[in-house]
């Protein structure tokens, strides 16, 4: 019995070490001129919200913590980043059509109001990502203001 447990533990250890060699590509691009923080006049409180709750998964720059480099956690993080960027990549903000931007701003507000974003798994690993009601209100006020500014610019 002891011998079989030892063999199983050794096999598990070998498997764990082996999977460390299969790491996904890291999301560590440079901040471009098309990034939302470069293209828009973003107040400091909104920048902090973006940095704490959005940009790791919705931009080309993920801030990796030490445990993000350990498989299978690295695979889960990579899936969140790939899915997040597929839905919205704030690094490509400058390339978006103005009407797409307006729709995206509305969607950002809806998602945080419904507590769909940031996702629960992210908030569990990043306590600063949990948005207070005040932060949600600030973010929604900013997205609404920016949407109105963009609509006004299009009409004039």
Backbone torsions as a table, in degrees:
resi	resn	phi	psi	omega
1	UNK	NA	-48.0	179.7
2	UNK	-62.0	-38.4	-178.9
3	UNK	-64.9	-41.5	-179.5
4	UNK	-68.4	-36.5	176.7
5	UNK	-65.4	-42.8	178.9
6	UNK	-61.7	-43.3	179.4
7	UNK	-63.0	-43.7	178.8
8	UNK	-62.1	-43.9	178.8
9	UNK	-63.2	-40.9	178.4
10	UNK	-64.6	-43.8	178.5
11	UNK	-62.7	-40.8	177.7
12	UNK	-63.7	-41.5	178.1
13	UNK	-63.7	-44.9	178.0
14	UNK	-61.6	-42.8	178.9
15	UNK	-62.7	-43.3	179.9
16	UNK	-62.3	-45.1	179.1
17	UNK	-64.7	-42.0	-178.4
18	UNK	-61.9	-42.8	-177.2
19	UNK	-67.8	-16.0	178.0
20	UNK	-67.5	-19.4	179.3
21	UNK	-80.7	-6.7	-177.7
22	UNK	-113.5	75.1	-177.3
23	UNK	-100.3	140.3	176.1
24	UNK	-72.3	160.7	176.9
25	UNK	-65.4	139.0	-179.0
26	UNK	-81.4	147.4	-180.0
27	UNK	-94.5	77.4	-173.6
28	UNK	-129.3	51.2	177.7
29	UNK	-76.5	172.2	177.8
30	UNK	-82.3	152.1	174.2
31	UNK	-71.6	123.1	-175.9
32	UNK	-98.2	170.8	177.0
33	UNK	-68.7	-14.9	179.4
34	UNK	-88.5	-4.8	-178.1
35	UNK	-64.6	143.9	-179.2
36	UNK	-56.1	-36.1	-179.6
37	UNK	-71.1	-20.2	176.6
38	UNK	-91.8	-31.2	-174.6
39	UNK	-86.5	-30.9	-174.6
40	UNK	-114.3	157.0	174.4
41	UNK	-83.6	94.5	-174.7
42	UNK	-102.5	117.8	178.4
43	UNK	-63.3	157.9	-174.7
44	UNK	-57.6	-41.2	-178.3
45	UNK	-64.8	-33.8	178.4
46	UNK	-75.7	-37.9	175.1
47	UNK	-57.1	-43.6	-179.3
48	UNK	-62.7	-42.5	177.5
49	UNK	-60.7	-48.4	178.9
50	UNK	-58.3	-47.1	-177.3
51	UNK	-65.4	-38.6	-177.0
52	UNK	-82.3	-28.9	-169.1
53	UNK	-124.4	-11.4	-170.9
54	UNK	-126.4	-46.3	-165.0
55	UNK	-68.8	-24.6	179.0
56	UNK	-60.2	-37.1	-177.9
57	UNK	-105.7	-18.1	-174.8
58	UNK	-117.2	36.2	174.1
59	UNK	-156.5	179.9	179.1
60	UNK	-89.8	11.6	-178.3
61	UNK	-131.1	100.9	176.6
62	UNK	-99.1	133.9	175.6
63	UNK	-90.4	103.8	-176.5
64	UNK	-85.8	133.7	174.0
65	UNK	-92.1	168.2	-173.9
66	UNK	-58.5	-39.6	-176.2
67	UNK	-78.3	-8.1	174.7
68	UNK	-72.6	-11.8	-178.3
69	UNK	-94.5	1.9	-177.5
70	UNK	-105.8	120.5	176.2
71	UNK	-71.8	142.5	7.9
72	UNK	-90.2	0.9	177.7
73	UNK	-59.4	-40.7	-179.6
74	UNK	-59.3	-34.2	179.0
75	UNK	-69.8	-40.9	179.0
76	UNK	-64.3	-44.5	179.1
77	UNK	-61.7	-44.3	179.6
78	UNK	-60.3	-41.0	178.7
79	UNK	-63.4	-42.5	178.0
80	UNK	-61.6	-43.4	-179.4
81	UNK	-65.5	-47.5	-179.8
82	UNK	-60.7	-47.0	179.6
83	UNK	-64.2	-42.6	-179.8
84	UNK	-62.5	-46.0	179.7
85	UNK	-68.4	-30.5	177.2
86	UNK	-66.2	-37.6	179.7
87	UNK	-74.8	-46.5	-178.4
88	UNK	-159.3	123.0	176.0
89	UNK	-116.8	105.1	-177.4
90	UNK	-70.5	-11.1	173.6
91	UNK	-73.7	-18.3	-179.9
92	UNK	-103.2	14.6	-175.3
93	UNK	-52.8	-44.5	-176.9
94	UNK	-65.5	-18.4	-179.9
95	UNK	-90.9	-7.2	-176.7
96	UNK	-81.1	148.5	172.7
97	UNK	-65.8	147.4	-176.5
98	UNK	-59.9	-36.2	179.5
99	UNK	-71.5	-33.2	174.0
100	UNK	-66.0	-37.7	177.7
101	UNK	-62.8	-44.8	-179.4
102	UNK	-61.9	-45.3	177.4
103	UNK	-62.5	-39.1	179.1
104	UNK	-65.7	-40.7	178.2
105	UNK	-61.9	-41.4	176.3
106	UNK	-61.8	-43.1	-178.5
107	UNK	-65.9	-38.6	177.8
108	UNK	-58.2	-47.7	179.7
109	UNK	-61.8	-47.1	-179.3
110	UNK	-59.5	-43.9	-176.9
111	UNK	-64.5	-41.4	-179.8
112	UNK	-75.4	-33.7	176.8
113	UNK	-64.4	-39.1	179.4
114	UNK	-79.4	-2.6	-178.4
115	UNK	64.2	26.5	176.1
116	UNK	-82.4	-25.6	179.6
117	UNK	-130.1	144.5	-12.8
118	UNK	-66.4	157.2	-175.2
119	UNK	-66.4	153.6	-175.9
120	UNK	-57.1	-43.5	-178.9
121	UNK	-60.4	-38.1	179.2
122	UNK	-67.8	-45.0	-178.7
123	UNK	-63.1	-35.2	179.0
124	UNK	-64.1	-32.5	-179.3
125	UNK	-92.3	-18.3	-176.5
126	UNK	-132.8	91.4	-174.7
127	UNK	-59.8	-31.9	179.5
128	UNK	-67.9	-16.0	-178.2
129	UNK	-77.1	-17.1	179.5
130	UNK	-69.1	116.6	-176.4
131	UNK	-87.4	131.4	175.4
132	UNK	-77.2	165.7	176.8
133	UNK	-59.6	-36.8	178.4
134	UNK	-63.5	-44.3	179.4
135	UNK	-64.6	-39.4	177.5
136	UNK	-61.7	-45.2	179.7
137	UNK	-62.8	-42.5	178.6
138	UNK	-63.2	-44.9	-179.7
139	UNK	-63.5	-44.4	-179.9
140	UNK	-65.8	-38.8	177.4
141	UNK	-62.8	-42.3	179.8
142	UNK	-66.5	-44.7	-179.5
143	UNK	-63.5	-39.1	178.7
144	UNK	-65.8	-43.8	177.5
145	UNK	-59.9	-47.1	-179.5
146	UNK	-64.3	-39.2	176.8
147	UNK	-59.9	-45.4	179.7
148	UNK	-64.2	-40.6	176.8
149	UNK	-60.2	-42.5	-179.2
150	UNK	-67.4	-41.6	177.7
151	UNK	-62.8	-42.5	178.4
152	UNK	-61.6	-42.5	179.0
153	UNK	-63.1	-37.3	179.9
154	UNK	-69.4	-39.4	-176.6
155	UNK	-74.6	-21.1	-177.5
156	UNK	-111.3	NA	NA
